Amino acid sequence: MFGLTEAQEQLLEQKVQGQGSEIMKLKILLSVFRRVEPLAKKQSEGKIKITGEESDGI
């Protein structure tokens, strides 16, 4: 539903440690979104540039 890759799905499954709770997975994804959204806004405003490369210093 979220368009996650298989690798992302596996990482998410590891985070919930086999509990398999769909609500726990949703809470983790929402937590990530809350952290990424302000960065995405700043990037779209041209205030920062994030490429996902190690050299970004993030």
Order of alpha helices (4+ residues) and beta strands (2+ residues): alpha-alpha
